[in-house]
Amino acid sequence: MRTLDAWPQVDPLTARASSTPDRTAVIESETGERWTYEELFDEADWLAGRIAAACEGRPDRLGIAMETGIDFVRATHAAWRLGTAIVPLDTREPTEQLDFLAEKAAVDAIVATDRTAEAIADIEGCPVFSVDETDVSGVAALPAHDGGTTPRARYPSDTHLIMFTSGTTGEPTGVKLTLTNLFASAIASAFRLGLTRRDRWLVSVPMVHMGGLAPLVRSTLYGTSVVLQREFEPAETAAVIRDFDVTGISFVPTMLSRLLEERWSPPDLLRFVLLGGAAAPRDLIERSEAAGVPAYPTYGMTETASQVATATPTQAFENPGTVGQPLMFTKVAIIDDGDSCAPGETGEIVIDGPTVTPGYLDDEATRRVFDERGLHTGDLGYRDEHGRLYVVGRIDDRIVTGGENVEPGEVQSVIESHPAVAESAVVGIPDQEWGERVGAFVVPQDDTEPDPDEIESLCQEELASFKVPKSIAVGEAIPRTVSGTVDREAVIERIRHG
């Protein structure tokens, strides 16, 4: 019997356009313009021909330096029609960083738009092009091309996407993802979130990150629609959700929090709000329940093509802090010193299954995190007696104070139980006497200013003395990276100066 990988596959858009050409593929919220799958196929096919002409053949890896929008969608599908792996590049990064990432990924060319051409103009080592006319020096417009291109079939195990993440390694590392990874993730997600023919997934997070790109892949597989919004803005996003009959959203927790601060009420058609990129604070889940928001807290990684585990709203509301059971096909183990942990015991989260990357661009980085059990995530968590997963932090974030280990997530959970606290971040602050001391940065709930003395007393009641924060600062928002994770160095500086 031959395996699925024994047969070369056409690109996802070609398969979808031949199956349901008249279904709506993409809606651009700013203009209201719509593309059917047939129209999107025609434009991607034409762009593929232009890219092939510019590169004098089929590039093996193509950098895409664009904002969230239809151009990013076209470029992705054009590359996959050529049998080319895409490498999303975040144009908000400094030119030096983009140059480094392009070299590390060994891209054959980079495509941008006139809006983003300036960011890649000085990149060396590969040609850079704009899909439209541009006056930016060093960036050429793609050549005209009359026809389309002959698709190049690739095997499901071939790399289709290289996405950079700091992930398990602490520095930008290129994650290789195959079509098998992407499709397995899409199928498993559909089983957890449900699927209807009229689904429309709003993408208002950057498509250079997994949370923004995954809905594009999934919708193409499902034959449903994506609604694109270049940038999130609470009032505008609320209007887009309402006006375009959005049924699903990918958000980082701060985005949902900002919507709720505007007293947003979800429309009846909205089926799910997938919360990823960072832990959802307990207070946010409670506010979601009160507002009728169908919140699905999720734990995922670029290395797993997005979701690993996702809680349904009922699970999330009844079991504060959980991210639910693992998705179909995904195996999650909790390991401590090589042994499996019993329910309730904290250990490292190890993942295996068809969504897991075959590895990084850097072979040494791959060897560091993979063994016979699977991918060692560097994340700490535990599972309860029903198999629900709870993520409590990262091994690297563990605080060692006076020889005692402190898990930041445990301390945060206690702090966020205070009614005046919306969310918190707990970090280790270098200390000459103790090595590290526990510090906490607290964001107020509404206009109520939390009293640091009350928070300290609460922690003293609930935690061992060495886990009680020695420094507590209050601020308007927790510093975060562009992907939504806590910027721990910035938090330490805020606490030091608070």
C-alpha positions as a printed Julia matrix, in Angstrom:
498×3 Matrix{Float64}:
   0.0    0.0     0.0
   1.36   3.4    -0.96
   1.28   6.22    1.57
  -0.26   9.61    0.91
   3.21  11.07    0.39
   3.81   8.7    -2.54
   1.66  10.92   -4.76
   2.72  14.47   -5.66
   0.01  17.0    -4.84
  -1.15  20.14   -6.61
  -1.17  23.34   -4.57
  -4.17  23.93   -2.28
  -5.69  26.78   -4.28
  -5.66  24.83   -7.57
  -7.5   21.98   -5.9
 -10.04  24.3    -4.26
 -10.68  26.45   -7.37
 -11.37  23.35   -9.46
 -13.79  22.05   -6.83
 -15.77  25.16   -5.82
 -14.78  28.01   -8.15
 -17.73  30.27   -7.33
 -17.4   30.32   -3.54
 -16.09  33.5    -1.94
 -12.43  33.08   -1.0
 -11.34  36.48    0.3
 -12.99  39.73    1.36
 -10.9   42.84    1.97
 -12.61  44.81    4.72
 -11.12  48.22    3.86
 -12.48  48.2     0.3
 -15.22  45.58    0.49
 -13.73  43.92   -2.6
 -14.31  40.19   -2.93
 -12.64  37.36   -4.79
 -14.1   33.97   -5.64
 -11.74  31.02   -5.59
 -11.65  31.08   -9.39
 -10.78  34.8    -9.44
  -8.12  34.33   -6.77
  -6.69  31.4    -8.72
  -6.46  33.48  -11.92
  -4.65  36.31  -10.12
  -2.29  33.97   -8.25
  -1.53  32.09  -11.47
  -0.7   35.34  -13.26
   1.5   36.48  -10.36
   3.26  33.11  -10.37
   4.2   33.69  -13.98
   5.61  37.12  -13.16
   7.66  35.72  -10.25
   9.01  32.91  -12.43
   9.95  35.42  -15.14
  11.72  37.7   -12.66
  13.68  34.8   -11.14
  14.36  33.2   -14.52
  12.78  30.01  -13.31
  11.12  28.66  -10.19
  12.64  29.96   -6.95
  13.06  27.34   -4.24
  12.31  29.81   -1.41
  10.5   33.13   -1.73
  10.51  35.82    0.94
   7.18  37.65    1.35
   7.57  41.08    2.95
   4.01  42.37    3.02
   1.3   43.51    5.38
  -1.87  41.52    6.02
  -3.91  41.9     2.84
  -4.81  40.49   -0.54
  -1.27  40.9    -1.9
   0.05  38.57    0.8
  -2.66  36.05   -0.09
  -1.88  36.21   -3.81
   1.86  35.89   -3.23
   1.42  32.85   -0.98
  -0.72  30.98   -3.45
   1.47  32.05   -6.38
   4.55  30.66   -4.66
   2.84  27.36   -3.82
   1.65  27.07   -7.44
   5.31  27.3    -8.45
   6.22  24.64   -5.9
   8.08  27.28   -3.9
   8.34  27.5    -0.11
   7.36  30.87    1.34
   9.33  32.74    4.02
   7.19  35.5     5.64
   9.3   38.51    6.7
   7.99  41.07    9.17
   8.59  44.53    7.69
   8.31  46.1    11.14
  11.72  44.61   11.92
  14.92  46.63   11.27
  16.52  46.15    7.86
  19.54  44.46    9.47
  17.29  41.84   11.03
  15.41  41.22    7.77
  18.73  40.89    5.95
  19.9   38.34    8.54
  16.68  36.3     8.29
  16.65  36.33    4.49
  20.23  35.07    4.43
  19.51  32.43    7.08
  16.55  31.13    5.07
  18.54  31.25    1.83
  15.7   32.94   -0.05
  16.12  33.22   -3.8
  14.1   36.44   -4.0
  11.82  38.67   -1.94
   8.52  40.19   -3.03
   6.94  43.23   -1.4
   4.39  45.93   -2.2
   5.07  49.61   -2.74
   3.94  50.17    0.89
   6.61  47.81    2.25
   9.34  48.12   -0.38
  11.35  50.61    1.7
  11.88  47.99    4.42
  13.64  45.56    2.07
  15.37  48.02   -0.27
  18.79  47.57    1.33
  18.71  43.79    1.7
  21.73  42.22    0.07
  22.31  38.77   -1.33
  19.06  38.3    -3.26
  16.9   40.29   -5.71
  13.96  42.21   -4.27
  10.78  42.98   -6.22
   7.49  44.8    -5.79
   4.25  43.3    -7.07
   3.16  46.8    -8.1
   4.92  49.89   -9.43
   7.34  51.51   -7.01
   9.78  54.4    -6.92
  11.85  52.87   -4.12
  15.48  52.65   -5.17
  16.85  49.12   -5.23
  13.43  47.5    -5.64
  12.27  46.55   -9.12
   8.68  45.95  -10.17
   7.98  42.39  -11.24
   8.05  42.1   -15.03
   4.86  41.87  -17.03
   3.76  38.39  -18.03
   0.99  37.5   -20.44
   0.07  34.04  -19.27
   0.04  31.96  -16.16
   2.33  29.13  -15.28
   2.42  25.36  -15.27
   1.99  24.19  -11.68
   4.72  22.16  -10.07
   3.41  19.33   -7.96
   5.18  18.71   -4.67
   5.01  15.99   -2.09
   3.1   16.62    1.16
   6.35  16.08    3.08
   8.13  18.87    1.17
   8.63  22.16    3.0
   5.95  24.68    2.04
   6.55  27.29    4.74
   9.54  28.57    6.71
   8.41  30.8     9.54
  10.75  32.44   12.01
  10.03  32.26   15.71
  11.95  32.68   18.93
   9.93  29.69   20.19
  11.83  27.0    22.06
  15.28  28.34   21.23
  15.15  31.94   22.46
  16.42  33.45   19.2
  14.92  33.74   15.69
  14.91  30.25   14.26
  13.41  29.14   10.98
  10.71  26.5    11.45
  10.11  24.21    8.47
   6.47  23.26    7.93
   5.16  20.84    5.34
   1.8   20.6     3.62
   1.1   17.6     5.85
   1.71  19.76    8.93
  -0.56  22.52    7.68
  -3.39  20.24    6.57
  -3.28  18.08    9.71
  -3.58  21.26   11.77
  -6.5   22.48    9.67
  -8.38  19.19    9.99
  -7.81  18.92   13.74
  -8.88  22.53   14.25
 -12.12  21.93   12.35
 -12.97  19.01   14.63
 -12.49  21.22   17.71
 -14.02  24.5    16.49
 -16.64  23.06   14.19
 -17.13  24.01   10.56
 -19.97  25.41    8.48
 -20.1   26.28    4.8
 -20.85  29.93    5.59
 -17.83  30.4     7.91
 -15.83  33.59    7.58
 -12.59  33.86    9.52
 -11.43  37.4    10.32
  -7.68  37.91   10.04
  -6.55  41.14   11.69
  -3.28  39.84   13.13
  -0.09  39.93   11.02
   0.04  37.15    8.44
   3.78  36.87    9.03
   2.82  34.96   12.22
   1.16  31.55   12.41
  -2.04  32.97   13.89
  -2.52  35.15   10.82
  -1.42  32.68    8.14
  -3.17  29.54    9.42
  -6.72  30.8     8.64
  -5.69  31.34    5.01
  -4.55  27.73    4.67
  -7.56  26.4     6.55
 -10.15  28.38    4.59
  -8.65  27.2     1.31
  -8.91  23.6     2.49
 -12.44  24.09    3.85
 -13.74  26.13    0.91
 -14.8   28.95    3.24
 -13.87  32.66    3.35
 -11.34  34.87    5.07
 -11.98  38.54    5.83
  -8.79  40.6     5.85
  -8.21  43.68    8.01
  -4.8   45.29    7.68
  -4.6   46.37   11.32
  -6.67  45.75   14.42
  -8.49  48.74   15.87
 -11.3   48.04   18.35
 -14.11  50.15   16.89
 -13.26  49.29   13.27
 -12.8   45.61   14.04
 -16.16  45.46   15.8
 -17.76  47.0    12.71
 -16.0   44.52   10.4
 -17.2   41.58   12.5
 -20.75  42.88   12.29
 -20.86  44.11    8.69
 -19.14  41.12    7.07
 -20.96  38.37    9.0
 -17.75  37.07   10.57
 -18.16  33.7    12.3
 -14.62  33.19   13.64
 -11.67  35.3    14.81
  -8.04  34.77   15.75
  -6.99  37.19   18.5
  -4.2   37.59   21.0
  -5.73  38.21   24.47
  -4.95  41.93   24.52
  -7.03  42.43   21.36
 -10.1   40.86   22.92
  -9.51  42.83   26.11
  -9.48  46.09   24.16
 -12.73  45.15   22.41
 -14.43  44.4    25.72
 -13.22  47.69   27.12
 -15.27  49.31   24.34
 -18.34  47.42   25.65
 -18.42  45.21   22.56
 -21.15  42.61   22.3
 -20.56  39.72   19.89
 -23.14  39.29   17.13
 -25.18  36.09   16.99
 -23.29  34.72   13.97
 -19.94  34.7    15.79
 -19.11  31.08   16.63
 -15.61  31.28   18.08
 -12.88  33.66   19.24
  -9.63  31.73   19.2
  -7.27  33.2    21.8
  -3.6   32.42   21.24
  -0.12  33.92   21.21
  -0.12  34.4    24.98
  -1.93  33.06   28.04
  -5.46  34.42   28.45
  -5.78  36.01   31.93
  -8.45  34.53   34.2
 -10.15  37.93   34.37
 -10.42  38.07   30.56
 -12.15  34.69   30.46
 -14.59  35.83   33.16
 -15.32  39.04   31.24
 -15.83  36.99   28.07
 -18.38  34.78   29.82
 -20.23  37.82   31.15
 -20.29  39.43   27.69
 -21.37  36.25   25.88
 -18.11  35.93   23.94
 -17.47  32.37   22.66
 -13.85  32.35   23.85
 -11.64  29.38   22.97
  -8.34  29.73   24.88
  -5.64  27.88   22.97
  -2.09  26.7    23.38
  -0.13  26.5    20.17
   3.23  27.04   18.53
   4.69  27.81   15.15
   6.44  24.44   15.47
   3.02  22.72   15.47
   1.43  24.78   12.68
  -0.75  26.57   15.27
  -3.05  24.83   17.77
  -1.92  22.08   20.14
  -4.81  22.2    22.63
  -7.94  24.34   22.69
 -10.62  24.71   25.34
 -14.25  25.15   24.44
 -16.03  28.09   26.09
 -17.75  25.74   28.56
 -14.42  24.2    29.55
 -12.78  27.61   29.83
 -15.54  29.1    31.97
 -15.83  26.09   34.3
 -12.08  25.36   34.6
 -10.16  28.67   34.9
  -6.74  28.53   33.31
  -7.19  25.47   31.12
  -6.44  25.38   27.4
  -8.45  22.18   27.04
  -7.58  18.75   25.71
  -5.1   18.26   22.87
  -6.53  18.36   19.36
  -7.09  15.23   17.31
  -3.87  13.49   16.17
  -1.78  15.45   18.71
  -0.03  13.64   21.54
   0.93  15.66   24.62
   3.13  14.3    27.41
   4.19  16.0    30.64
   7.77  14.99   31.47
   9.95  15.64   34.52
  13.5   14.22   34.67
  12.62  11.78   31.9
   9.53  10.39   33.65
   5.88  10.95   32.84
   4.07  13.12   35.36
   0.9   12.1    37.13
  -2.21  14.3    36.82
  -1.64  17.58   38.64
   2.17  17.32   38.52
   4.06  20.03   36.64
   6.64  19.15   34.01
   7.81  20.01   30.51
   5.24  19.79   27.71
   6.38  17.39   24.97
   4.4   17.15   21.72
   4.24  14.59   18.94
   1.97  14.09   15.94
   1.5   15.05   12.28
   1.31  18.8    12.99
   4.83  18.87   14.48
   7.58  20.38   12.33
  10.19  18.02   10.89
  12.77  20.44   12.24
  14.45  23.82   12.1
  16.75  25.27    9.46
  19.48  24.83   12.05
  20.18  21.11   12.52
  21.76  21.71   15.92
  18.64  23.51   17.13
  16.59  20.53   15.93
  18.75  18.05   17.81
  18.43  20.08   21.02
  14.64  19.82   21.23
  13.72  16.51   19.59
  14.03  12.98   20.95
  12.06   9.75   20.66
   9.17  11.3    22.63
   8.78  14.24   20.25
   9.27  18.02   20.47
  10.4   19.33   23.86
   8.67  22.7    23.96
  10.43  24.29   26.92
   6.96  25.09   28.27
   5.82  23.96   31.71
   2.37  22.61   32.38
   0.23  19.89   33.85
  -2.88  17.89   32.98
  -5.81  17.27   35.29
  -7.58  13.95   35.74
  -9.73  14.64   32.66
  -6.73  15.28   30.41
  -7.23  19.05   30.27
  -3.95  20.92   29.81
  -2.78  23.89   31.89
   0.27  25.89   30.84
   2.07  27.58   33.73
   5.15  29.12   32.09
   8.46  28.32   30.47
  11.44  26.5    31.89
  13.56  29.53   31.0
  11.15  31.78   32.9
  11.33  29.72   36.07
  12.58  31.9    38.93
  15.26  30.51   41.25
  15.37  32.5    44.45
  17.58  31.37   47.32
  17.75  27.9    45.74
  13.95  27.56   45.57
  12.05  27.2    42.28
   9.12  29.51   41.59
   6.78  29.03   38.6
   5.57  32.48   37.46
   2.21  31.1    36.34
   1.33  29.94   39.83
   2.02  33.38   41.28
   0.15  35.12   38.45
  -2.92  32.96   39.08
  -3.08  34.12   42.69
  -2.5   37.8    41.83
  -5.17  37.74   39.11
  -7.73  36.39   41.59
  -7.69  39.87   43.19
 -10.81  41.75   41.98
  -8.84  44.93   41.18
  -6.35  43.1    38.9
  -6.99  42.58   35.18
  -3.74  40.74   34.4
  -0.19  40.4    35.64
   3.31  39.33   34.7
   5.69  37.69   37.18
   9.43  37.72   36.53
  12.72  37.05   38.25
  14.72  40.21   38.99
  18.49  39.75   39.44
  19.4   40.03   43.12
  22.9   39.88   44.66
  21.74  38.13   47.82
  19.12  35.69   46.52
  20.2   35.26   42.89
  16.73  36.39   41.83
  13.79  37.92   43.64
  10.18  37.56   42.57
   8.71  40.67   40.96
   5.2   41.35   39.68
   3.82  43.87   37.2
   0.07  44.42   37.65
  -2.52  45.94   35.32
  -5.6   47.45   37.04
  -9.13  46.26   36.41
 -11.03  49.21   34.9
 -10.3   52.36   36.94
  -9.72  50.52   40.21
  -6.15  50.98   41.43
  -4.94  47.75   43.08
  -3.15  48.18   46.39
   0.29  46.44   46.28
   0.02  45.75   50.02
  -3.27  43.91   49.48
  -1.74  41.87   46.65
   1.22  40.98   48.85
  -1.11  39.9    51.68
  -3.15  37.77   49.26
   0.02  36.06   48.04
   1.16  35.45   51.63
  -2.14  33.7    52.32
  -2.02  31.49   49.21
   1.7   30.9    48.54
   4.88  29.79   50.24
   6.84  32.77   51.54
   9.63  32.46   48.95
   7.03  32.75   46.15
   5.58  36.04   47.39
   6.6   38.99   45.15
   9.18  41.25   46.78
   8.57  44.03   44.24
   5.17  44.98   42.84
   4.59  47.67   40.21
   1.32  48.86   38.7
   0.99  50.02   35.08
  -1.5   50.48   32.26
  -0.41  47.53   30.1
   2.02  44.63   30.17
   4.83  45.11   27.65
   4.56  42.55   24.88
   6.36  41.54   21.71
   4.69  41.87   18.3
   3.48  38.26   18.57
   1.72  38.97   21.87
   4.1   37.24   24.28
   5.3   39.03   27.41
   8.46  41.09   26.89
  10.08  39.95   30.13
  13.1   42.27   29.94
  10.81  45.27   29.52
   8.7   44.05   32.46
  11.8   43.81   34.66
  12.73  47.39   33.76
   9.19  48.62   34.54
   9.31  46.96   37.95
  12.77  48.32   38.7
  11.62  51.84   37.91
   8.15  51.43   39.38
